[in-house]
Amino acid sequence: MMFLTKRLFTNNYNLIFFTAIVFSFILNEINRGYIQNLNPENVQINAKSLVSNYTIWSIDNDWYLPQIEYFLRGYGYTLDPENEYMRVRRTPGYSIFFGIHRLLFGEKYAFFFVRFTQVLLFALSTVLLGKSAFFLTQNVVVAKTTGFLYALSPFVAGYNYYTITEAIHPAVLIFCLYFFCKAEHCRSRKLFFITGISIGLAVLIRPVDGLILPIFGLIILFNIIKKKVELKKGICYGLLVLTGFLGAMSPWVVRNYIVSNGEIILFEKFYNEDPMIMGKGHAYFRKWWSCWDNPSSELLTREIEIAAMDDIKSEIWINHFVNELPDIAYAGYGPYELKDALRTQLLCSRYKQSHYGGIRVLKLGEEVPECEDAVKQKFSHLISLYRSNNPLQYYLITPLHLAKEFVFQSFSSMLGFLNPEDRNFTWWQVLIKGWMYLLNLSLFISTFLILFQRIDLRIKLLLFGFTATNLLFFVSLGYVENRYLLQAYPIMYSSLAILITNYLSKKDAIVDRMKSWLALSNSK
């Protein structure tokens, strides 16, 4: 069996490349066609409406696409030319990527061509991931298995028709991995420097991709400790990676220093403790919710605005919200204290509607409403009480619950054709979502099981360490969306490929032993 497997993989990487292209196009065209038929009026619905009939609309488009339009109008790189704060709100990587298409093809056809570029980038990344696996393991079967598995990944390919960072940042992370693995294999100073540059570019697209930098640093340190590389050379390699990274980041940092009048901003910054323009108070409302569950507070934003219009509506909404909460939501306080905090929040929302026009980012020089601090104080107090009175839930059970939400789901929210509004699934939707659920679960399990494989410790550090670091990072934030962990999926596919290959090797070894035993028995 192993002989047949090896023969299958004597083909070159072209098959992996074209498999990725075909799979991505079929998956995304089915999804696009479904959305077009489902929503012919193209009413703006997240993941179920289109932009220019080419790409899939996302609420995050407003965070990544306006910059190029304002730049072309002479306002510079900004999300809002009337607000100085918005000049440093997002890293520029994806905006520049899309902006190149906008400059070459115009406003409408940028959306037509960008999806093809993203599919090709995904296909190229499948090949580079396979090659990275070869440099790591020196095993051609592991390498090609990794490439083929990743080429058929619905989780990553499903974002190829979106115009947000998820469309390209896993591919760029694979470039980082490829350059580093090849640099390690060849001991090439030039490639270590290029690795640093690629990490810097990845961070400018999605800052969380920077978590790969300390992992690479630990691998270099491991090589020094195990004397796989001389101390001076190891230090040199590490400094080259760091120099390349800082070199790629420096134009953005210098630019931020200039436009913010002297602030050192490495990645991006939001002001007034307001990450998503809903206000400081709402942010602490979400932090309170994170004490015991994965918050869905953004979904309540419109409800809160309507409820805040008058005292009667406010009380109805507050009572309904509190009555729907589970017992675990309370620790050291009761419904009375929570209702008091919610009243303060709704009164603040009413104040902002009348004085600031509702939800919006405050501009430079505008005073943060005092009520925002009052809401913050109320929910901060509830958080403190919760933490003191139920530390087990706060520090252990809730983080485990949040981690579970990454693992035990189908991760199919990006595919509109699998998610009917009425939740009335057809048999084939259930079948596909069930397969994606099992695949997603298998990826996480394989990442854990990789710790028990007889492989180089450097590989374990990379495959388990990077995924675990990302998981811990987002769990610590107290908010889970599966797409936030997308950069770990190439790494997890590598883990799955190693496990499958090791299993097939052991299976073949057992069969060979049985044949030898039978042959020996027959000879006797």
N, C-alpha and C positions, 0 to 999 in steps of 0.2 A: 504493500500500500504506500509506503514511504517513497518507493521507487517511482510509482505513478505520480505522486504528488510533486516530486522533484522534476519529473518530465514536464508536468503542467507548467511549472514556473521557469522553464528554460526560455520561455518567450520574454521579450524585452518589456520595458515599462509602458510602451505605447498602448497596450491593451488596458492597463489601469487608467491611463489618461482618457481614452475614449469611453471607457465604461463610466467614468465620472461625468463626462459631458452628457452622454445619452441619459443616464439616470437623472441628472439634475434637470435637464430640459423636459423630460417626460413628467417628472414630479411637479415641476413648477408650472408647466403649461396646463396640466390637469387642474392644478389649483387655480390658476388665473382664469381658465375657462369656466370653472365652477362659480367663481366669484362674479364673473361677468353675467352669467345666466341668473344667478341668485339675486343680484343687485343691479338690474339693467339701468336704473336711474342713477346709479353710482352715488347713493347716499353715503356720506362719510361715516364708515364703521371700521374700527380698528381690525385689521387682518381680513376684512371682508369688503373692501372697496379698493379701487385702482387709481393710479395716477397716470393720466394720459392714456389709459387703457393698456399700459405696459408693465408697470411695477405695482407692488402691493403697498397700499397706504398704511402708514403707521403713525401713531400719535407722536413718536419720536422724530418724525420728519421735521417738525418745527424746531428741533434742537440742532439739526445738522445741515439743513439745506438753505436757510435764509442767508447765511454768511456770504455765499458767492454772489447772490443778487445784490446785497448791499455793497459788496466790494466793487462790483461792476458799475454801480451808481456813484462810486467815489467816496463811500463812507468808511472804507477800510473793513477789516475782518471784525464783524460784530453780529450779535443776534438782534440788537436793537440800537440803531444809531442815536436814539434819544436818551439812552441810558448807558452811562460810562461803565457801570458794573458788568454789563453784558459783553464787554470786549474780551473778558478773560473767563467766560463762563464755560466754554467747551474747548477741549484740545482740537487742533485744526486738521488732524489727519484725514478723517473721512470727508470733511467739507472740501479739502483740497482735491482729494480723489474724485469726488463727484464734480467739483468745479472744473476739472480738466475736461470732463465730458460736456459740461455746460458751455465751455468756451469753444470746443471743437464742433459741437453738433446743435447748439442752440437750446433754448429753454425746453421745448417739447421733446425733441429727439434725444436729448441727454438721457431721458428715462428709457427710451428705446434701446440705446446702445449700452448703457451702464450694466444692464442685466447680463449681456453677453460677456462683457469684461469680467464680471463677477463669477460667472460660470467657468470661464477659462482659468481664472485665478484659483478657484476651487479645484479644478482638474489638475492644474500644475502642482498644487499643494499636496494632492494625493500621491503623486510621484515622489515629491521631495520627502514626504513622511515615510514612504517605503524605503527610500535611500538612507534616511536618518536611522531607521530601524536596523538597516544593514550595518552601518558604521558602528552602531551600539553593540550589536550581537554577533556580527560576522556570520550571520545565518541568512542565506538567500531566501529560504522558505518563510522565515519570520518576516523578512522585509516585504516580500510580495503579498503575503497574507495581510499584513498591516495595510498596504496600499489598496488592495481589493476591498477589504472590509470598510475602510474609510471612504472609498469611492462610492459605496452604497449606503452612506450614512444619511438618513432622512433628517436628522437633527441639524446637521450643518448645511446640507444642500437645500433644505427648506427655506433658508434665509437668502438664497442667491438672487431672488427677485425683489428683495427689500432694499430701501435706500437708507440704511442705518448701519452702524458699525459692525453688527453681527454678520453682515454680508461679506466682510473681508478680514476682520481681525483674527479669526482662527487661522486663516491662510498665512497671514503675515507672521503670526507666532510660529508656524511651521517653518518659515524661512529662517527665523532665529534658531530653531532647533537644528535645522539642516546645517547651517553655517557652523554652529558650535560642534555638532557631532563630527563633521568633516574636519574641522580645525583640530579636534582632539585626535582624530584618526591620523591626520597627516602632520600634526604638530606644526601647523602653519601660523606664523605670526600675523600674516595678512588676513587670514580667515578669522582669527580671534578678534582683530580690529573690526572687520566687517560684521561679526556677530554683535559687537557692541552697538554699531550703527543701526543694525536691524532691530535690536531691542528698543533703541530710542525711537525709531519710527513706529514700532508697534505700540509703544506707550503714548505717542502722539495721536494714535487712532483710538486706543482704549487703554487708559492708565493702568487697569488691573493686570494687563499683560506684563507689566514690569515685575510681577512676582517671579518671573522666570529668571531674573537677574541674580537674586541671592541663591537660587538653586544651582545655577551654573557656577557661582562662586564657591559653593560648598563642594561641588564635584572637583574643581581645580584644587581646593584645599585637601580633599580626600586623596587625590593623586600625589600631592606633595607628601602627605603623611605616610602613604603606602609606598613611597619612593618610586612611583611609576613615572615621575618627572622630577628633575632636579629643582631644588628650592628656588634658585635664581630664575630658571625658566618658568616655573609655576607662577611666581610673582609677576614676571614679565607678561605672561598670558593674561593674568587677572587684570593688570593695569591696562593692557591693550583693549580688553573688553570694556572696562570702565571709561577709558578715554574715548572710544568710539561712541559709547552711550551718551556721554556728556557732550561730545561734539554734535551729535544729532539733536540733542535737546536744547543746546545753547541758543540757537536763533529764537526759539519760542520763549525761552526764559528772558533773554535780553529784550525782546519785543514787549513782553508783559511788564518788565521793569519800567520801560518807557511810557507805555500807555496808562499804567496805574500810578504814575508819579512816585516810583521808588519801592514798590512791593516786589519781593522775591516770590514768584508764583511758578512752581515747577511744572505743574500739570494744569489744573483749572481751579477756580475758586468761586464759591457762592458767598454772598454777603448776608448779614443780618440773620444768620442761622436758618436760612430759608432755601433749602436745596431745590424745591420743586414749585416755587412761586406761590405756594398756598399759605405762606406765613409761618413765622416762628412758632406760634401757638399750635398750629396744625402739626408741625414737625414733632412737637413734644407729645401731642395726642397720639401720634403714631408710635413714638418711643414707649409710651405707656402700654399701648396695645401689644407691643413686642415683648412685654414681660411674660406673656402667657400664650401668645399665638402669633401666627404670621398675619400682619395687619393688612386689611383691605380698605384702609382709610381713604385712599384716593377715589374709590368707587362711591364713597359717601359725600364727596365734595359738593356735588350738585344738590343732594338732599339737605346738607347743612345750610347751603345758601338759601334754599327755599324755606326751610324751617326757621331760619333766623329773621324772616320778614316781620313777624310779630310775636308777642308773648304766647298766644294760644297755640300757634303752630310749633313754637319752640318747645313748649311743655309736652305736646303730643309726641313730637319726635324723640325727645329725651326719654320719656316713659317707655316708648316702644323700644328704643335702643337698649336701655338698661334691662328691661324685662327679657330681652332676647339673649343676654349674656349668660354664659355658663358660670357655675359657682367658682371655678378656678380663676375667674377674672378678679376676684376679691381676695385681698390679703392685708390685714391691718387696717382696713377701711371697709365701709359698706356702701350701699346704694345712695345714701344721703350725701356722702362726701363726693362720690362720683357725679351725681346730678349737679352738685354745686360747681364742679369743674366744667361740666358740659354747658351749664348756663352761662358761665363766663366766656366760654368759647363761642357760643352762638351770639351773645351780645357783642362780642368783638367782631364777628362776621358782619353783623348788622351795622356796626359803626364803620367798618371798612367799605361796605356797600354805599353808605351815604356820603362818606368823606373821600374815599379813594377810588370809587367805581368798582369795588369788588376785588376779585382775585387778580393781582398783578405784581410785578417786581417793583419794589420801591426804587426810586432813582437816587443818584448821588445828591446829597444835601437834604433829602426828605427825612423827616423824623419818623422812626418806627413808632406806631401807635402804642401808647402806654398799656392798652388792653392786651397787646401781644405778650408783654412781659407778665401780665397778670395770669394769662392762660398758661404760659410756661411755668410759672411758679406753682400753679394749682396741680398740673400734671407731674411736675418734678417731685412734688410732695407725695403724690400717690405712688410714683415709681420708687421713691425712697422707702415708703412704708411697705410696698410689695417686696422689695429686695430684703428688707430686714425681717419680715414676718414669714416669708416663704422662700428662703434661699435655695432650697433643693429644686423647686420649680424654676426659679429665675436662672440659676447658674448651670443646671444640668438638664432637667426635663425639657424645658422650652428649647434650648439649643439642639438637643437630640431630635425634638419634634420638627424643628426647622430643617435640620439635615435630612430627616426622613422625607420631607417634601421634595427635595432635590432628587432623591433616589427612587421613590415609589410613585412614579407617574409616567405617562406615555410621552411627555414632552412633545406634544403635537399641536400646541396652541397657535403656532405660526401657519398651520395649514388649514385654511378655512373650510376646505371640502371635507374635513374630518370632524367639524364642530358645528352642527346645525344649531340654530338659535333656540329651538324648542327642546334640545337635548334628546330628540327622538332619533336615535341612531339606527341606521340600517345594519344588516348583518355584515356587509363588507366593511363598513366603518368600524364596527366592533372588532372585526378580525384584524384590520390594519392597526388600530389603536392598541389592541392586545399584543400584537407582534412588537410594536414600538415600546410598549411597557416592558415586555420581557427583555428586549434588547437594551433598553436603558438600565434596567436592573442588572443585567449581565455585565455591563461596562463597569459599574461601580463595584460589583462583587469581584470582578477580575482585578481591579486596581488594589483591592484588599488582599486577594490571594497571591498577588505578585510578591508579597513579602515572604512567602513561604516557598518560593521557587529557588532552585539552585542556579542562580545567575549572579553576575557581578553586582556588588553592592552599589556601585555608581548608577546602575540601571534602576535598582530599587529606589534609590534616592530621587532620581528624576521622575519615574513613573508614579510612585506613591507620594513622594514629597510635594510635587507640584500640585497634584489634585487635592491632597489633604490641605495644603496651604490655602488654596482658593476656597475650598469648602469652609474652613475655619474663618476665613476673612469675611465671607458673606453671612455666615451664621452669626458672627459677632456683631454685624450691622443690624441684625434682627429683622431682616426682610428678605424674602425668597422669591425670585423669579428664575425659572430654570435656565433661561437664556444668559443669565449673569455668569453661569459656569461654562459657557460654550467653549472658552479657550482651553479648558481641560479635556475636551472630548478627543482631540487628536492623540493626546497622551494616553487616555483610557483605551482607545482603539489599539494602541501599541501593546498595552497590557493584555488585552483580550487575544490578540494575535499570538503573543508568546505563550499564553496558556493553552490555546488550541494546538499550537505546534508541539509543545511539550507533551500534551495528551496523546497526539497522534504518534509521536516518537515512542512513548511508553507502550502504547497499544501495539505498535509494530514489533517492539522488542519482546513483548509477551508472546505474540504470535510466533515469532522466530524461535523462541525458547520451546514453545509447545511442539513446533515442527521438529526441532532437534531431538526433543524427548521421545516423540513418536517414532522418529527414524531410528533412534537408539534402541527403543523397545522392539521394533520390528526386526532389527538385525539380530537381537538376542533370540 
